[in-house]
Amino acid sequence: MKKLWAVAALTGTASLACGQSSVTLYGIVDTGIEYYDNVPKGGSFVGMPSLTGEMPSRFGLRGVEDLGGGFKTFFVLENGFATDSGALNYGGRLFGRQANVGLSGDYGSFTLGRQMNMSMYALLNADVIGPSIHSMASFDGYLPNARSDSAIGYLGEFHGVTAGGTYSFGRDAAGPAGPSATNCAGQIPGDAVACRQYTAMLAYDGTWGGVAASYDVMNGGPGAAAPLVNPDYKDTRVIVDAYVKYSRGKAGGGWIRRNTSAERHAQSDIFFLGTTWFFTPALWCDGQALRYILRDDSNSTMLVGRVNYALSKRTTAYSSVSYMFNSPLAANAIAAGGAVQTGANQFGAMVGIERRF
């Protein structure tokens, strides 16, 4: 019997020693020259963006180890930076985009740490423009930065159906630097509500396209960015979207409802519809129309067009143009991180280059 236990122990040790592991360095460097008119002090702006081009600049490390029996461990450390200055984005954090570790198997993956939440996953396929310089970030800066600190996450796919959720004990520990930093660290002893956040998603993807729906609830907390300065205040988003694939690309659209319950209740809606069309494998264009309505206050309509040309498998040159129609009380800027005179329409354009590694 002792010999059998010894053989079993040695077999288990050998299995652990032979587990396959890998670490990958990856990233995107993306920048260019942008222009937009009707800035608050008059005139126009010409320069380099710090938040994003066609995609936000980043680098990261991703590691995977095969444990055997269908199980794997993984980690992700992902940094976001401003290409114009080299500064850290995401509230000045070294790994502000992601910093997590987890375990995956046949029944899905469990992730611990700062991670993308379900609001981001729900938009990945239907939003053809993505986190670009001209995008729905003009109406809601959270959407392209939908991540949660101190979070437990689950994501599983079963025959085309994807289900997922996150629960954050403190949704955002960073200070006010950057669009995704709201200084709501939470994890306060004796306060089980402050800065909590939970998100959930259900999606289906098939050969024809797919549909997705998500629900996102944030609680406020002491010292957090306005208006969520109280644990009893909430910021809720519902996303419903869909996309359809065709021979030369895809079309996607959806609806985003946001309710902020603080001292003053606010409700807004974003409707979006867009398409991607490949003329050749190396040349394609994206177009999107967006409508933003802030109840009892203002509204805006945004049109975006983008042309992409792949210089190689890893390098893409692009040009993006957009026009914003603002109602008299609206001040939604055309560019991420930009500014506009209240009630003024705005034109924006950017020419850039993106290098992936």
C-alpha positions, -999 to 999 in steps of 0.1 A, spaced: 0 0 0 29 24 8 44 16 -26 11 25 -43 9 58 -24 45 66 -34 38 59 -71 7 81 -69 26 109 -53 54 107 -79 29 106 -107 11 137 -94 45 155 -90 55 146 -126 21 159 -138 26 193 -121 62 196 -134 52 189 -170 24 215 -170 27 238 -200 30 275 -192 36 306 -213 40 343 -208 32 367 -237 41 404 -241 16 423 -263 5 458 -269 -7 486 -292 10 520 -299 -15 543 -316 -13 580 -322 -17 607 -348 -28 643 -353 -63 655 -344 -83 686 -352 -116 700 -339 -133 734 -340 -155 755 -317 -134 750 -285 -148 769 -254 -124 799 -258 -130 801 -295 -110 789 -325 -99 753 -330 -75 727 -316 -47 709 -335 -25 684 -317 -20 649 -305 -45 631 -283 -36 616 -250 -64 592 -243 -69 572 -275 -65 571 -313 -83 544 -331 -75 523 -300 -60 532 -266 -22 526 -265 -12 498 -241 12 470 -233 6 439 -212 18 406 -200 -5 376 -202 4 343 -186 -12 308 -188 -3 276 -171 -20 242 -179 -27 224 -147 -41 193 -164 -76 178 -162 -90 207 -183 -79 234 -158 -56 264 -164 -44 293 -143 -39 327 -159 -29 363 -151 -31 396 -169 -11 428 -162 -21 455 -187 -9 491 -187 -24 520 -205 -3 550 -215 -5 583 -234 16 581 -265 20 619 -268 38 622 -234 44 587 -221 23 594 -190 2 567 -174 -35 568 -181 -63 552 -160 -57 573 -130 -19 571 -131 -18 534 -124 10 512 -136 -15 484 -146 -47 505 -149 -63 485 -176 -61 451 -159 -43 434 -130 -58 400 -122 -53 363 -117 -77 335 -123 -86 299 -129 -104 285 -160 -119 252 -169 -147 236 -189 -174 255 -170 -159 290 -174 -133 312 -158 -131 329 -124 -110 361 -121 -98 381 -91 -85 416 -93 -90 447 -115 -107 435 -146 -130 443 -175 -167 440 -164 -198 430 -183 -206 464 -196 -175 462 -218 -180 426 -229 -216 435 -239 -204 461 -263 -175 443 -279 -193 430 -310 -221 455 -316 -201 487 -313 -181 487 -346 -163 520 -337 -150 508 -303 -130 530 -279 -119 554 -307 -111 591 -307 -146 597 -321 -170 573 -303 -198 570 -277 -172 580 -251 -182 616 -260 -215 609 -242 -203 585 -214 -166 582 -206 -172 551 -185 -183 529 -214 -148 524 -231 -133 521 -196 -157 497 -180 -134 480 -155 -138 472 -118 -112 472 -89 -112 445 -62 -135 424 -82 -146 388 -85 -156 378 -120 -171 348 -138 -174 342 -176 -186 311 -192 -196 300 -227 -219 271 -235 -229 263 -270 -229 299 -281 -245 313 -250 -222 334 -228 -230 343 -192 -210 364 -169 -209 387 -139 -186 407 -116 -188 418 -80 -165 446 -69 -158 454 -32 -145 488 -42 -150 497 -79 -123 524 -84 -94 532 -61 -77 558 -83 -79 595 -79 -95 620 -104 -68 617 -132 -84 601 -162 -119 594 -174 -122 560 -155 -109 572 -122 -136 581 -96 -118 577 -63 -143 552 -49 -121 526 -32 -147 510 -9 -138 481 13 -146 502 43 -149 482 76 -185 483 88 -199 497 54 -209 468 31 -224 492 5 -198 520 -1 -184 518 -37 -198 484 -44 -205 474 -80 -220 445 -97 -225 437 -134 -242 409 -152 -244 398 -189 -261 373 -210 -252 369 -247 -256 346 -277 -233 344 -307 -239 323 -338 -229 321 -374 -253 349 -384 -243 373 -356 -254 378 -320 -273 396 -292 -262 407 -258 -277 424 -227 -260 436 -195 -269 453 -162 -244 475 -143 -250 490 -108 -225 513 -90 -229 525 -54 -214 558 -43 -190 563 -13 -172 589 8 -148 610 -12 -160 597 -45 -164 618 -76 -197 637 -79 -225 629 -79 -220 595 -62 -207 610 -29 -230 589 -7 -232 551 -5 -270 553 -9 -266 569 -44 -265 546 -74 -255 548 -111 -272 521 -132 -267 512 -169 -286 488 -190 -272 478 -224 -291 458 -251 -274 454 -285 -271 431 -315 -249 426 -346 -253 408 -379 -225 394 -400 -224 395 -438 -199 385 -464 -179 418 -463 -183 428 -427 -210 433 -401 -236 458 -388 -243 464 -351 -266 486 -330 -280 490 -296 -295 510 -268 -279 521 -235 -301 535 -206 -284 552 -177 -301 563 -144 -282 582 -118 -300 584 -84 -284 611 -63 -296 644 -50 -310 650 -84 -322 621 -106 -308 620 -141 -318 597 -170 -301 594 -204 -303 572 -235 -277 564 -262 -289 548 -294 -262 536 -319 -261 520 -353 -230 512 -373 -214 490 -400 -180 477 -411 -174 471 -448 -142 454 -462 -134 465 -497 -103 443 -497 -87 424 -468 -63 454 -464 -89 482 -468 -121 487 -448 -143 514 -435 -164 519 -404 -194 542 -400 -217 549 -370 -246 572 -361 -253 579 -324 -281 597 -307 -278 609 -271 -308 621 -251 -304 636 -215 -340 638 -202 -354 672 -196 -321 688 -205 -304 684 -239 -296 661 -268 -269 654 -293 -264 635 -326 -230 622 -337 -219 609 -371 -186 590 -374 -167 577 -404 -134 559 -405 -112 545 -432 -85 519 -423 -56 505 -445 -34 477 -433 2 484 -442 11 450 -428 -3 424 -405 6 446 -375 5 481 -388 -26 501 -398 -30 536 -410 -64 553 -405 -84 585 -409 -114 593 -388 -139 622 -393 -169 631 -372 -196 657 -367 -215 665 -335 -249 683 -335 -255 697 -300 -288 712 -288 -287 746 -272 -279 733 -237 -256 704 -248 -218 705 -246 -207 671 -259 -173 672 -275 -165 654 -307 -132 639 -294 -124 619 -264 -109 643 -239 -119 673 -260 -141 703 -252 -167 723 -271 -187 755 -266 -221 749 -251 -247 746 -278 -222 746 -306 -219 720 -333 -184 706 -338 -164 689 -365 -134 667 -358 -109 647 -377 -78 626 -371 -51 609 -391 -31 583 -373 -11 550 -373 -15 520 -351 12 494 -345 4 461 -327 29 438 -311 
